[in-house]
């Protein structure tokens, strides 16, 4: 069974913004921390793919 990873859904800037907004609106510090981590990982993966494509 596959494990859910939010990063798989954060493929656009809009998706990242919506994820962070929802976490901030919830107000739970643990959720905000998790959302920031997910967005950072998503952006890092996107940068890695872009760099690999340009090499």
mmCIF entry with sequence, helices, sheets and N, C-alpha, C, O atoms, coordinates in Angstrom:
data_MODEL
# 
_entry.id   MODEL 
# 
_entity.id                         1 
_entity.type                       polymer 
_entity.pdbx_number_of_molecules   1 
# 
_entity_poly.entity_id                      1 
_entity_poly.type                           'polypeptide(L)' 
_entity_poly.nstd_linkage                   no 
_entity_poly.nstd_monomer                   no 
_entity_poly.pdbx_seq_one_letter_code       
;(UNK)(UNK)(UNK)(UNK)(UNK)(UNK)(UNK)(UNK)(UNK)(UNK)(UNK)(UNK)(UNK)(UNK)(UNK)(UNK)
(UNK)(UNK)(UNK)(UNK)(UNK)(UNK)(UNK)(UNK)(UNK)(UNK)(UNK)(UNK)(UNK)(UNK)(UNK)(UNK)
(UNK)(UNK)(UNK)(UNK)(UNK)(UNK)(UNK)(UNK)(UNK)(UNK)(UNK)(UNK)(UNK)(UNK)(UNK)(UNK)
(UNK)(UNK)(UNK)(UNK)(UNK)(UNK)(UNK)
;
_entity_poly.pdbx_seq_one_letter_code_can   XXXXXXXXXXXXXXXXXXXXXXXXXXXXXXXXXXXXXXXXXXXXXXXXXXXXXXX 
_entity_poly.pdbx_strand_id                 A 
# 
loop_
_entity_poly_seq.entity_id 
_entity_poly_seq.num 
_entity_poly_seq.mon_id 
_entity_poly_seq.hetero 
1 1  UNK n 
1 2  UNK n 
1 3  UNK n 
1 4  UNK n 
1 5  UNK n 
1 6  UNK n 
1 7  UNK n 
1 8  UNK n 
1 9  UNK n 
1 10 UNK n 
1 11 UNK n 
1 12 UNK n 
1 13 UNK n 
1 14 UNK n 
1 15 UNK n 
1 16 UNK n 
1 17 UNK n 
1 18 UNK n 
1 19 UNK n 
1 20 UNK n 
1 21 UNK n 
1 22 UNK n 
1 23 UNK n 
1 24 UNK n 
1 25 UNK n 
1 26 UNK n 
1 27 UNK n 
1 28 UNK n 
1 29 UNK n 
1 30 UNK n 
1 31 UNK n 
1 32 UNK n 
1 33 UNK n 
1 34 UNK n 
1 35 UNK n 
1 36 UNK n 
1 37 UNK n 
1 38 UNK n 
1 39 UNK n 
1 40 UNK n 
1 41 UNK n 
1 42 UNK n 
1 43 UNK n 
1 44 UNK n 
1 45 UNK n 
1 46 UNK n 
1 47 UNK n 
1 48 UNK n 
1 49 UNK n 
1 50 UNK n 
1 51 UNK n 
1 52 UNK n 
1 53 UNK n 
1 54 UNK n 
1 55 UNK n 
# 
_struct_asym.id          A 
_struct_asym.entity_id   1 
# 
loop_
_struct_conf.conf_type_id 
_struct_conf.id 
_struct_conf.pdbx_PDB_helix_id 
_struct_conf.beg_label_comp_id 
_struct_conf.beg_label_asym_id 
_struct_conf.beg_label_seq_id 
_struct_conf.pdbx_beg_PDB_ins_code 
_struct_conf.end_label_comp_id 
_struct_conf.end_label_asym_id 
_struct_conf.end_label_seq_id 
_struct_conf.pdbx_end_PDB_ins_code 
_struct_conf.beg_auth_comp_id 
_struct_conf.beg_auth_asym_id 
_struct_conf.beg_auth_seq_id 
_struct_conf.end_auth_comp_id 
_struct_conf.end_auth_asym_id 
_struct_conf.end_auth_seq_id 
_struct_conf.pdbx_PDB_helix_class 
_struct_conf.details 
_struct_conf.pdbx_PDB_helix_length 
HELX_P HELX_P1 AA1 UNK A 6  ? UNK A 9  ? UNK A 6  UNK A 9  5 ? 4  
HELX_P HELX_P2 AA2 UNK A 13 ? UNK A 26 ? UNK A 13 UNK A 26 1 ? 14 
HELX_P HELX_P3 AA3 UNK A 29 ? UNK A 54 ? UNK A 29 UNK A 54 1 ? 26 
# 
_struct_conf_type.id          HELX_P 
_struct_conf_type.criteria    ? 
_struct_conf_type.reference   ? 
# 
loop_
_atom_site.group_PDB 
_atom_site.id 
_atom_site.type_symbol 
_atom_site.label_atom_id 
_atom_site.label_alt_id 
_atom_site.label_comp_id 
_atom_site.label_asym_id 
_atom_site.label_entity_id 
_atom_site.label_seq_id 
_atom_site.pdbx_PDB_ins_code 
_atom_site.Cartn_x 
_atom_site.Cartn_y 
_atom_site.Cartn_z 
_atom_site.occupancy 
_atom_site.B_iso_or_equiv 
_atom_site.pdbx_formal_charge 
_atom_site.auth_seq_id 
_atom_site.auth_comp_id 
_atom_site.auth_asym_id 
_atom_site.auth_atom_id 
_atom_site.pdbx_PDB_model_num 
ATOM 1   N N  . UNK A 1 1  ? 0.837  -1.174 0.000   1.00 0.00 ? 1  UNK A N  1 
ATOM 2   C CA . UNK A 1 1  ? 0.000  0.000  0.000   1.00 0.00 ? 1  UNK A CA 1 
ATOM 3   C C  . UNK A 1 1  ? 0.888  1.245  0.000   1.00 0.00 ? 1  UNK A C  1 
ATOM 4   O O  . UNK A 1 1  ? 1.833  1.334  0.784   1.00 0.00 ? 1  UNK A O  1 
ATOM 5   N N  . UNK A 1 2  ? 0.593  2.187  -0.859  1.00 0.00 ? 2  UNK A N  1 
ATOM 6   C CA . UNK A 1 2  ? 1.373  3.410  -0.973  1.00 0.00 ? 2  UNK A CA 1 
ATOM 7   C C  . UNK A 1 2  ? 1.108  4.332  0.220   1.00 0.00 ? 2  UNK A C  1 
ATOM 8   O O  . UNK A 1 2  ? -0.003 4.396  0.746   1.00 0.00 ? 2  UNK A O  1 
ATOM 9   N N  . UNK A 1 3  ? 2.151  5.034  0.622   1.00 0.00 ? 3  UNK A N  1 
ATOM 10  C CA . UNK A 1 3  ? 2.045  5.991  1.723   1.00 0.00 ? 3  UNK A CA 1 
ATOM 11  C C  . UNK A 1 3  ? 1.813  7.368  1.132   1.00 0.00 ? 3  UNK A C  1 
ATOM 12  O O  . UNK A 1 3  ? 2.466  7.749  0.161   1.00 0.00 ? 3  UNK A O  1 
ATOM 13  N N  . UNK A 1 4  ? 0.873  8.123  1.719   1.00 0.00 ? 4  UNK A N  1 
ATOM 14  C CA . UNK A 1 4  ? 0.574  9.470  1.242   1.00 0.00 ? 4  UNK A CA 1 
ATOM 15  C C  . UNK A 1 4  ? 1.707  10.410 1.607   1.00 0.00 ? 4  UNK A C  1 
ATOM 16  O O  . UNK A 1 4  ? 2.198  10.397 2.736   1.00 0.00 ? 4  UNK A O  1 
ATOM 17  N N  . UNK A 1 5  ? 2.119  11.221 0.649   1.00 0.00 ? 5  UNK A N  1 
ATOM 18  C CA . UNK A 1 5  ? 3.101  12.269 0.888   1.00 0.00 ? 5  UNK A CA 1 
ATOM 19  C C  . UNK A 1 5  ? 2.549  13.551 0.276   1.00 0.00 ? 5  UNK A C  1 
ATOM 20  O O  . UNK A 1 5  ? 2.340  13.624 -0.934  1.00 0.00 ? 5  UNK A O  1 
ATOM 21  N N  . UNK A 1 6  ? 2.315  14.557 1.106   1.00 0.00 ? 6  UNK A N  1 
ATOM 22  C CA . UNK A 1 6  ? 1.729  15.824 0.645   1.00 0.00 ? 6  UNK A CA 1 
ATOM 23  C C  . UNK A 1 6  ? 2.544  16.464 -0.467  1.00 0.00 ? 6  UNK A C  1 
ATOM 24  O O  . UNK A 1 6  ? 1.999  17.185 -1.302  1.00 0.00 ? 6  UNK A O  1 
ATOM 25  N N  . UNK A 1 7  ? 3.839  16.207 -0.481  1.00 0.00 ? 7  UNK A N  1 
ATOM 26  C CA . UNK A 1 7  ? 4.712  16.798 -1.501  1.00 0.00 ? 7  UNK A CA 1 
ATOM 27  C C  . UNK A 1 7  ? 4.253  16.418 -2.909  1.00 0.00 ? 7  UNK A C  1 
ATOM 28  O O  . UNK A 1 7  ? 4.420  17.196 -3.849  1.00 0.00 ? 7  UNK A O  1 
ATOM 29  N N  . UNK A 1 8  ? 3.683  15.239 -3.054  1.00 0.00 ? 8  UNK A N  1 
ATOM 30  C CA . UNK A 1 8  ? 3.201  14.799 -4.362  1.00 0.00 ? 8  UNK A CA 1 
ATOM 31  C C  . UNK A 1 8  ? 2.080  15.697 -4.886  1.00 0.00 ? 8  UNK A C  1 
ATOM 32  O O  . UNK A 1 8  ? 1.848  15.759 -6.094  1.00 0.00 ? 8  UNK A O  1 
ATOM 33  N N  . UNK A 1 9  ? 1.387  16.387 -3.988  1.00 0.00 ? 9  UNK A N  1 
ATOM 34  C CA . UNK A 1 9  ? 0.282  17.265 -4.379  1.00 0.00 ? 9  UNK A CA 1 
ATOM 35  C C  . UNK A 1 9  ? 0.732  18.716 -4.540  1.00 0.00 ? 9  UNK A C  1 
ATOM 36  O O  . UNK A 1 9  ? -0.015 19.533 -5.078  1.00 0.00 ? 9  UNK A O  1 
ATOM 37  N N  . UNK A 1 10 ? 1.921  19.042 -4.089  1.00 0.00 ? 10 UNK A N  1 
ATOM 38  C CA . UNK A 1 10 ? 2.407  20.421 -4.109  1.00 0.00 ? 10 UNK A CA 1 
ATOM 39  C C  . UNK A 1 10 ? 3.290  20.646 -5.330  1.00 0.00 ? 10 UNK A C  1 
ATOM 40  O O  . UNK A 1 10 ? 4.500  20.839 -5.213  1.00 0.00 ? 10 UNK A O  1 
ATOM 41  N N  . UNK A 1 11 ? 2.674  20.619 -6.484  1.00 0.00 ? 11 UNK A N  1 
ATOM 42  C CA . UNK A 1 11 ? 3.434  20.706 -7.732  1.00 0.00 ? 11 UNK A CA 1 
ATOM 43  C C  . UNK A 1 11 ? 3.416  22.097 -8.356  1.00 0.00 ? 11 UNK A C  1 
ATOM 44  O O  . UNK A 1 11 ? 4.102  22.339 -9.349  1.00 0.00 ? 11 UNK A O  1 
ATOM 45  N N  . UNK A 1 12 ? 2.637  23.012 -7.783  1.00 0.00 ? 12 UNK A N  1 
ATOM 46  C CA . UNK A 1 12 ? 2.580  24.383 -8.301  1.00 0.00 ? 12 UNK A CA 1 
ATOM 47  C C  . UNK A 1 12 ? 2.720  25.372 -7.151  1.00 0.00 ? 12 UNK A C  1 
ATOM 48  O O  . UNK A 1 12 ? 2.514  25.020 -5.989  1.00 0.00 ? 12 UNK A O  1 
ATOM 49  N N  . UNK A 1 13 ? 3.071  26.613 -7.484  1.00 0.00 ? 13 UNK A N  1 
ATOM 50  C CA . UNK A 1 13 ? 3.138  27.655 -6.461  1.00 0.00 ? 13 UNK A CA 1 
ATOM 51  C C  . UNK A 1 13 ? 1.768  27.856 -5.819  1.00 0.00 ? 13 UNK A C  1 
ATOM 52  O O  . UNK A 1 13 ? 1.674  28.096 -4.615  1.00 0.00 ? 13 UNK A O  1 
ATOM 53  N N  . UNK A 1 14 ? 0.720  27.760 -6.610  1.00 0.00 ? 14 UNK A N  1 
ATOM 54  C CA . UNK A 1 14 ? -0.643 27.923 -6.099  1.00 0.00 ? 14 UNK A CA 1 
ATOM 55  C C  . UNK A 1 14 ? -0.960 26.845 -5.062  1.00 0.00 ? 14 UNK A C  1 
ATOM 56  O O  . UNK A 1 14 ? -1.533 27.143 -4.014  1.00 0.00 ? 14 UNK A O  1 
ATOM 57  N N  . UNK A 1 15 ? -0.599 25.622 -5.343  1.00 0.00 ? 15 UNK A N  1 
ATOM 58  C CA . UNK A 1 15 ? -0.855 24.524 -4.401  1.00 0.00 ? 15 UNK A CA 1 
ATOM 59  C C  . UNK A 1 15 ? -0.078 24.735 -3.104  1.00 0.00 ? 15 UNK A C  1 
ATOM 60  O O  . UNK A 1 15 ? -0.603 24.487 -2.019  1.00 0.00 ? 15 UNK A O  1 
ATOM 61  N N  . UNK A 1 16 ? 1.161  25.188 -3.210  1.00 0.00 ? 16 UNK A N  1 
ATOM 62  C CA . UNK A 1 16 ? 1.959  25.466 -2.018  1.00 0.00 ? 16 UNK A CA 1 
ATOM 63  C C  . UNK A 1 16 ? 1.333  26.586 -1.196  1.00 0.00 ? 16 UNK A C  1 
ATOM 64  O O  . UNK A 1 16 ? 1.239  26.491 0.028   1.00 0.00 ? 16 UNK A O  1 
ATOM 65  N N  . UNK A 1 17 ? 0.909  27.641 -1.874  1.00 0.00 ? 17 UNK A N  1 
ATOM 66  C CA . UNK A 1 17 ? 0.285  28.772 -1.178  1.00 0.00 ? 17 UNK A CA 1 
ATOM 67  C C  . UNK A 1 17 ? -1.002 28.349 -0.477  1.00 0.00 ? 17 UNK A C  1 
ATOM 68  O O  . UNK A 1 17 ? -1.255 28.752 0.659   1.00 0.00 ? 17 UNK A O  1 
ATOM 69  N N  . UNK A 1 18 ? -1.803 27.549 -1.142  1.00 0.00 ? 18 UNK A N  1 
ATOM 70  C CA . UNK A 1 18 ? -3.056 27.091 -0.541  1.00 0.00 ? 18 UNK A CA 1 
ATOM 71  C C  . UNK A 1 18 ? -2.804 26.201 0.666   1.00 0.00 ? 18 UNK A C  1 
ATOM 72  O O  . UNK A 1 18 ? -3.527 26.283 1.659   1.00 0.00 ? 18 UNK A O  1 
ATOM 73  N N  . UNK A 1 19 ? -1.790 25.357 0.588   1.00 0.00 ? 19 UNK A N  1 
ATOM 74  C CA . UNK A 1 19 ? -1.446 24.478 1.704   1.00 0.00 ? 19 UNK A CA 1 
ATOM 75  C C  . UNK A 1 19 ? -1.003 25.293 2.909   1.00 0.00 ? 19 UNK A C  1 
ATOM 76  O O  . UNK A 1 19 ? -1.450 25.045 4.029   1.00 0.00 ? 19 UNK A O  1 
ATOM 77  N N  . UNK A 1 20 ? -0.123 26.267 2.682   1.00 0.00 ? 20 UNK A N  1 
ATOM 78  C CA . UNK A 1 20 ? 0.335  27.114 3.783   1.00 0.00 ? 20 UNK A CA 1 
ATOM 79  C C  . UNK A 1 20 ? -0.798 27.953 4.362   1.00 0.00 ? 20 UNK A C  1 
ATOM 80  O O  . UNK A 1 20 ? -0.895 28.114 5.578   1.00 0.00 ? 20 UNK A O  1 
ATOM 81  N N  . UNK A 1 21 ? -1.642 28.480 3.503   1.00 0.00 ? 21 UNK A N  1 
ATOM 82  C CA . UNK A 1 21 ? -2.778 29.285 3.963   1.00 0.00 ? 21 UNK A CA 1 
ATOM 83  C C  . UNK A 1 21 ? -3.699 28.472 4.852   1.00 0.00 ? 21 UNK A C  1 
ATOM 84  O O  . UNK A 1 21 ? -4.122 28.942 5.909   1.00 0.00 ? 21 UNK A O  1 
ATOM 85  N N  . UNK A 1 22 ? -4.009 27.269 4.437   1.00 0.00 ? 22 UNK A N  1 
ATOM 86  C CA . UNK A 1 22 ? -4.889 26.406 5.233   1.00 0.00 ? 22 UNK A CA 1 
ATOM 87  C C  . UNK A 1 22 ? -4.263 26.106 6.590   1.00 0.00 ? 22 UNK A C  1 
ATOM 88  O O  . UNK A 1 22 ? -4.956 26.108 7.607   1.00 0.00 ? 22 UNK A O  1 
ATOM 89  N N  . UNK A 1 23 ? -2.967 25.850 6.612   1.00 0.00 ? 23 UNK A N  1 
ATOM 90  C CA . UNK A 1 23 ? -2.292 25.553 7.877   1.00 0.00 ? 23 UNK A CA 1 
ATOM 91  C C  . UNK A 1 23 ? -2.291 26.770 8.793   1.00 0.00 ? 23 UNK A C  1 
ATOM 92  O O  . UNK A 1 23 ? -2.526 26.645 9.995   1.00 0.00 ? 23 UNK A O  1 
ATOM 93  N N  . UNK A 1 24 ? -2.029 27.943 8.232   1.00 0.00 ? 24 UNK A N  1 
ATOM 94  C CA . UNK A 1 24 ? -2.024 29.165 9.030   1.00 0.00 ? 24 UNK A CA 1 
ATOM 95  C C  . UNK A 1 24 ? -3.410 29.491 9.569   1.00 0.00 ? 24 UNK A C  1 
ATOM 96  O O  . UNK A 1 24 ? -3.550 29.932 10.709  1.00 0.00 ? 24 UNK A O  1 
ATOM 97  N N  . UNK A 1 25 ? -4.430 29.275 8.751   1.00 0.00 ? 25 UNK A N  1 
ATOM 98  C CA . UNK A 1 25 ? -5.798 29.533 9.192   1.00 0.00 ? 25 UNK A CA 1 
ATOM 99  C C  . UNK A 1 25 ? -6.207 28.593 10.315  1.00 0.00 ? 25 UNK A C  1 
ATOM 100 O O  . UNK A 1 25 ? -6.972 28.976 11.200  1.00 0.00 ? 25 UNK A O  1 
ATOM 101 N N  . UNK A 1 26 ? -5.697 27.354 10.282  1.00 0.00 ? 26 UNK A N  1 
ATOM 102 C CA . UNK A 1 26 ? -6.002 26.388 11.338  1.00 0.00 ? 26 UNK A CA 1 
ATOM 103 C C  . UNK A 1 26 ? -5.403 26.843 12.671  1.00 0.00 ? 26 UNK A C  1 
ATOM 104 O O  . UNK A 1 26 ? -6.018 26.701 13.728  1.00 0.00 ? 26 UNK A O  1 
ATOM 105 N N  . UNK A 1 27 ? -4.196 27.390 12.594  1.00 0.00 ? 27 UNK A N  1 
ATOM 106 C CA . UNK A 1 27 ? -3.559 27.935 13.783  1.00 0.00 ? 27 UNK A CA 1 
ATOM 107 C C  . UNK A 1 27 ? -2.781 26.940 14.626  1.00 0.00 ? 27 UNK A C  1 
ATOM 108 O O  . UNK A 1 27 ? -2.186 27.335 15.628  1.00 0.00 ? 27 UNK A O  1 
ATOM 109 N N  . UNK A 1 28 ? -2.763 25.688 14.269  1.00 0.00 ? 28 UNK A N  1 
ATOM 110 C CA . UNK A 1 28 ? -2.022 24.676 15.022  1.00 0.00 ? 28 UNK A CA 1 
ATOM 111 C C  . UNK A 1 28 ? -0.544 24.778 14.644  1.00 0.00 ? 28 UNK A C  1 
ATOM 112 O O  . UNK A 1 28 ? -0.190 24.554 13.486  1.00 0.00 ? 28 UNK A O  1 
ATOM 113 N N  . UNK A 1 29 ? 0.325  25.114 15.605  1.00 0.00 ? 29 UNK A N  1 
ATOM 114 C CA . UNK A 1 29 ? 1.751  25.267 15.282  1.00 0.00 ? 29 UNK A CA 1 
ATOM 115 C C  . UNK A 1 29 ? 2.377  24.026 14.655  1.00 0.00 ? 29 UNK A C  1 
ATOM 116 O O  . UNK A 1 29 ? 3.244  24.141 13.789  1.00 0.00 ? 29 UNK A O  1 
ATOM 117 N N  . UNK A 1 30 ? 1.948  22.846 15.081  1.00 0.00 ? 30 UNK A N  1 
ATOM 118 C CA . UNK A 1 30 ? 2.503  21.612 14.502  1.00 0.00 ? 30 UNK A CA 1 
ATOM 119 C C  . UNK A 1 30 ? 2.098  21.476 13.037  1.00 0.00 ? 30 UNK A C  1 
ATOM 120 O O  . UNK A 1 30 ? 2.892  21.022 12.213  1.00 0.00 ? 30 UNK A O  1 
ATOM 121 N N  . UNK A 1 31 ? 0.887  21.861 12.714  1.00 0.00 ? 31 UNK A N  1 
ATOM 122 C CA . UNK A 1 31 ? 0.415  21.795 11.330  1.00 0.00 ? 31 UNK A CA 1 
ATOM 123 C C  . UNK A 1 31 ? 1.155  22.810 10.459  1.00 0.00 ? 31 UNK A C  1 
ATOM 124 O O  . UNK A 1 31 ? 1.518  22.507 9.323   1.00 0.00 ? 31 UNK A O  1 
ATOM 125 N N  . UNK A 1 32 ? 1.376  24.009 10.989  1.00 0.00 ? 32 UNK A N  1 
ATOM 126 C CA . UNK A 1 32 ? 2.120  25.038 10.245  1.00 0.00 ? 32 UNK A CA 1 
ATOM 127 C C  . UNK A 1 32 ? 3.542  24.546 9.979   1.00 0.00 ? 32 UNK A C  1 
ATOM 128 O O  . UNK A 1 32 ? 4.059  24.697 8.872   1.00 0.00 ? 32 UNK A O  1 
ATOM 129 N N  . UNK A 1 33 ? 4.165  23.962 10.992  1.00 0.00 ? 33 UNK A N  1 
ATOM 130 C CA . UNK A 1 33 ? 5.518  23.441 10.839  1.00 0.00 ? 33 UNK A CA 1 
ATOM 131 C C  . UNK A 1 33 ? 5.567  22.342 9.776   1.00 0.00 ? 33 UNK A C  1 
ATOM 132 O O  . UNK A 1 33 ? 6.471  22.315 8.942   1.00 0.00 ? 33 UNK A O  1 
ATOM 133 N N  . UNK A 1 34 ? 4.596  21.449 9.814   1.00 0.00 ? 34 UNK A N  1 
ATOM 134 C CA . UNK A 1 34 ? 4.550  20.365 8.827   1.00 0.00 ? 34 UNK A CA 1 
ATOM 135 C C  . UNK A 1 34 ? 4.340  20.925 7.421   1.00 0.00 ? 34 UNK A C  1 
ATOM 136 O O  . UNK A 1 34 ? 4.979  20.473 6.470   1.00 0.00 ? 34 UNK A O  1 
ATOM 137 N N  . UNK A 1 35 ? 3.450  21.903 7.287   1.00 0.00 ? 35 UNK A N  1 
ATOM 138 C CA . UNK A 1 35 ? 3.176  22.495 5.974   1.00 0.00 ? 35 UNK A CA 1 
ATOM 139 C C  . UNK A 1 35 ? 4.415  23.196 5.432   1.00 0.00 ? 35 UNK A C  1 
ATOM 140 O O  . UNK A 1 35 ? 4.724  23.081 4.246   1.00 0.00 ? 35 UNK A O  1 
ATOM 141 N N  . UNK A 1 36 ? 5.126  23.922 6.290   1.00 0.00 ? 36 UNK A N  1 
ATOM 142 C CA . UNK A 1 36 ? 6.360  24.580 5.848   1.00 0.00 ? 36 UNK A CA 1 
ATOM 143 C C  . UNK A 1 36 ? 7.391  23.554 5.379   1.00 0.00 ? 36 UNK A C  1 
ATOM 144 O O  . UNK A 1 36 ? 8.080  23.763 4.380   1.00 0.00 ? 36 UNK A O  1 
ATOM 145 N N  . UNK A 1 37 ? 7.486  22.464 6.098   1.00 0.00 ? 37 UNK A N  1 
ATOM 146 C CA . UNK A 1 37 ? 8.411  21.400 5.700   1.00 0.00 ? 37 UNK A CA 1 
ATOM 147 C C  . UNK A 1 37 ? 8.026  20.776 4.381   1.00 0.00 ? 37 UNK A C  1 
ATOM 148 O O  . UNK A 1 37 ? 8.882  20.504 3.538   1.00 0.00 ? 37 UNK A O  1 
ATOM 149 N N  . UNK A 1 38 ? 6.728  20.547 4.200   1.00 0.00 ? 38 UNK A N  1 
ATOM 150 C CA . UNK A 1 38 ? 6.252  19.962 2.942   1.00 0.00 ? 38 UNK A CA 1 
ATOM 151 C C  . UNK A 1 38 ? 6.543  20.881 1.766   1.00 0.00 ? 38 UNK A C  1 
ATOM 152 O O  . UNK A 1 38 ? 7.003  20.431 0.716   1.00 0.00 ? 38 UNK A O  1 
ATOM 153 N N  . UNK A 1 39 ? 6.272  22.173 1.944   1.00 0.00 ? 39 UNK A N  1 
ATOM 154 C CA . UNK A 1 39 ? 6.514  23.132 0.859   1.00 0.00 ? 39 UNK A CA 1 
ATOM 155 C C  . UNK A 1 39 ? 8.010  23.235 0.565   1.00 0.00 ? 39 UNK A C  1 
ATOM 156 O O  . UNK A 1 39 ? 8.411  23.295 -0.597  1.00 0.00 ? 39 UNK A O  1 
ATOM 157 N N  . UNK A 1 40 ? 8.826  23.256 1.603   1.00 0.00 ? 40 UNK A N  1 
ATOM 158 C CA . UNK A 1 40 ? 10.278 23.319 1.391   1.00 0.00 ? 40 UNK A CA 1 
ATOM 159 C C  . UNK A 1 40 ? 10.759 22.099 0.620   1.00 0.00 ? 40 UNK A C  1 
ATOM 160 O O  . UNK A 1 40 ? 11.571 22.222 -0.297  1.00 0.00 ? 40 UNK A O  1 
ATOM 161 N N  . UNK A 1 41 ? 10.257 20.913 0.991   1.00 0.00 ? 41 UNK A N  1 
ATOM 162 C CA . UNK A 1 41 ? 10.648 19.698 0.261   1.00 0.00 ? 41 UNK A CA 1 
ATOM 163 C C  . UNK A 1 41 ? 10.149 19.751 -1.174  1.00 0.00 ? 41 UNK A C  1 
ATOM 164 O O  . UNK A 1 41 ? 10.865 19.356 -2.094  1.00 0.00 ? 41 UNK A O  1 
ATOM 165 N N  . UNK A 1 42 ? 8.929  20.235 -1.373  1.00 0.00 ? 42 UNK A N  1 
ATOM 166 C CA . UNK A 1 42 ? 8.371  20.318 -2.728  1.00 0.00 ? 42 UNK A CA 1 
ATOM 167 C C  . UNK A 1 42 ? 9.196  21.266 -3.590  1.00 0.00 ? 42 UNK A C  1 
ATOM 168 O O  . UNK A 1 42 ? 9.499  20.953 -4.741  1.00 0.00 ? 42 UNK A O  1 
ATOM 169 N N  . UNK A 1 43 ? 9.557  22.411 -3.047  1.00 0.00 ? 43 UNK A N  1 
ATOM 170 C CA . UNK A 1 43 ? 10.361 23.368 -3.810  1.00 0.00 ? 43 UNK A CA 1 
ATOM 171 C C  . UNK A 1 43 ? 11.744 22.818 -4.080  1.00 0.00 ? 43 UNK A C  1 
ATOM 172 O O  . UNK A 1 43 ? 12.299 23.032 -5.158  1.00 0.00 ? 43 UNK A O  1 
ATOM 173 N N  . UNK A 1 44 ? 12.306 22.115 -3.118  1.00 0.00 ? 44 UNK A N  1 
ATOM 174 C CA . UNK A 1 44 ? 13.621 21.498 -3.312  1.00 0.00 ? 44 UNK A CA 1 
ATOM 175 C C  . UNK A 1 44 ? 13.589 20.444 -4.395  1.00 0.00 ? 44 UNK A C  1 
ATOM 176 O O  . UNK A 1 44 ? 14.513 20.361 -5.204  1.00 0.00 ? 44 UNK A O  1 
ATOM 177 N N  . UNK A 1 45 ? 12.543 19.638 -4.426  1.00 0.00 ? 45 UNK A N  1 
ATOM 178 C CA . UNK A 1 45 ? 12.421 18.614 -5.465  1.00 0.00 ? 45 UNK A CA 1 
ATOM 179 C C  . UNK A 1 45 ? 12.238 19.254 -6.832  1.00 0.00 ? 45 UNK A C  1 
ATOM 180 O O  . UNK A 1 45 ? 12.794 18.771 -7.819  1.00 0.00 ? 45 UNK A O  1 
ATOM 181 N N  . UNK A 1 46 ? 11.462 20.345 -6.906  1.00 0.00 ? 46 UNK A N  1 
ATOM 182 C CA . UNK A 1 46 ? 11.259 21.030 -8.180  1.00 0.00 ? 46 UNK A CA 1 
ATOM 183 C C  . UNK A 1 46 ? 12.566 21.612 -8.683  1.00 0.00 ? 46 UNK A C  1 
ATOM 184 O O  . UNK A 1 46 ? 12.871 21.526 -9.872  1.00 0.00 ? 46 UNK A O  1 
ATOM 185 N N  . UNK A 1 47 ? 13.346 22.208 -7.777  1.00 0.00 ? 47 UNK A N  1 
ATOM 186 C CA . UNK A 1 47 ? 14.632 22.778 -8.164  1.00 0.00 ? 47 UNK A CA 1 
ATOM 187 C C  . UNK A 1 47 ? 15.569 21.684 -8.646  1.00 0.00 ? 47 UNK A C  1 
ATOM 188 O O  . UNK A 1 47 ? 16.287 21.868 -9.628  1.00 0.00 ? 47 UNK A O  1 
ATOM 189 N N  . UNK A 1 48 ? 15.567 20.548 -7.964  1.00 0.00 ? 48 UNK A N  1 
ATOM 190 C CA . UNK A 1 48 ? 16.418 19.428 -8.356  1.00 0.00 ? 48 UNK A CA 1 
ATOM 191 C C  . UNK A 1 48 ? 16.066 18.946 -9.769  1.00 0.00 ? 48 UNK A C  1 
ATOM 192 O O  . UNK A 1 48 ? 16.957 18.678 -10.576 1.00 0.00 ? 48 UNK A O  1 
ATOM 193 N N  . UNK A 1 49 ? 14.787 18.837 -10.060 1.00 0.00 ? 49 UNK A N  1 
ATOM 194 C CA . UNK A 1 49 ? 14.345 18.393 -11.386 1.00 0.00 ? 49 UNK A CA 1 
ATOM 195 C C  . UNK A 1 49 ? 14.751 19.414 -12.442 1.00 0.00 ? 49 UNK A C  1 
ATOM 196 O O  . UNK A 1 49 ? 15.219 19.043 -13.518 1.00 0.00 ? 49 UNK A O  1 
ATOM 197 N N  . UNK A 1 50 ? 14.571 20.716 -12.136 1.00 0.00 ? 50 UNK A N  1 
ATOM 198 C CA . UNK A 1 50 ? 14.942 21.750 -13.101 1.00 0.00 ? 50 UNK A CA 1 
ATOM 199 C C  . UNK A 1 50 ? 16.444 21.746 -13.389 1.00 0.00 ? 50 UNK A C  1 
ATOM 200 O O  . UNK A 1 50 ? 16.864 21.892 -14.537 1.00 0.00 ? 50 UNK A O  1 
ATOM 201 N N  . UNK A 1 51 ? 17.248 21.577 -12.336 1.00 0.00 ? 51 UNK A N  1 
ATOM 202 C CA . UNK A 1 51 ? 18.692 21.534 -12.529 1.00 0.00 ? 51 UNK A CA 1 
ATOM 203 C C  . UNK A 1 51 ? 19.116 20.305 -13.331 1.00 0.00 ? 51 UNK A C  1 
ATOM 204 O O  . UNK A 1 51 ? 19.998 20.392 -14.185 1.00 0.00 ? 51 UNK A O  1 
ATOM 205 N N  . UNK A 1 52 ? 18.503 19.187 -13.063 1.00 0.00 ? 52 UNK A N  1 
ATOM 206 C CA . UNK A 1 52 ? 18.818 17.963 -13.794 1.00 0.00 ? 52 UNK A CA 1 
ATOM 207 C C  . UNK A 1 52 ? 18.447 18.096 -15.267 1.00 0.00 ? 52 UNK A C  1 
ATOM 208 O O  . UNK A 1 52 ? 19.158 17.602 -16.142 1.00 0.00 ? 52 UNK A O  1 
ATOM 209 N N  . UNK A 1 53 ? 17.335 18.761 -15.531 1.00 0.00 ? 53 UNK A N  1 
ATOM 210 C CA . UNK A 1 53 ? 16.887 18.921 -16.919 1.00 0.00 ? 53 UNK A CA 1 
ATOM 211 C C  . UNK A 1 53 ? 17.803 19.853 -17.705 1.00 0.00 ? 53 UNK A C  1 
ATOM 212 O O  . UNK A 1 53 ? 17.954 19.708 -18.918 1.00 0.00 ? 53 UNK A O  1 
ATOM 213 N N  . UNK A 1 54 ? 18.413 20.808 -17.010 1.00 0.00 ? 54 UNK A N  1 
ATOM 214 C CA . UNK A 1 54 ? 19.266 21.756 -17.716 1.00 0.00 ? 54 UNK A CA 1 
ATOM 215 C C  . UNK A 1 54 ? 20.709 21.265 -17.872 1.00 0.00 ? 54 UNK A C  1 
ATOM 216 O O  . UNK A 1 54 ? 21.514 21.899 -18.554 1.00 0.00 ? 54 UNK A O  1 
ATOM 217 N N  . UNK A 1 55 ? 21.025 20.153 -17.250 1.00 0.00 ? 55 UNK A N  1 
ATOM 218 C CA . UNK A 1 55 ? 22.411 19.642 -17.319 1.00 0.00 ? 55 UNK A CA 1 
ATOM 219 C C  . UNK A 1 55 ? 22.657 18.872 -18.602 1.00 0.00 ? 55 UNK A C  1 
ATOM 220 O O  . UNK A 1 55 ? 23.762 18.376 -18.822 1.00 0.00 ? 55 UNK A O  1 
# 
